């Protein structure tokens, strides 16, 4: 019963918090405008997501694993674009 309740809460929570990153990732990919994106924030956030993913794997929580795997991919896209954007702006290519 408790496991079912956990999943009942966990899957929608995982879906909502993950889907929240889609608009930013899509806009960043489409426009390549990352001026409002903080590199330190996204680097720390992405590291935190990786740690949540590892935690989910350790405890065997599918909602945590799925949410953080997808969130990692989305955050990694934005982070990579931001790093590449900074690389281009610094005169290096």
Order of alpha helices (4+ residues) and beta strands (2+ residues): alpha-alpha-alpha-alpha
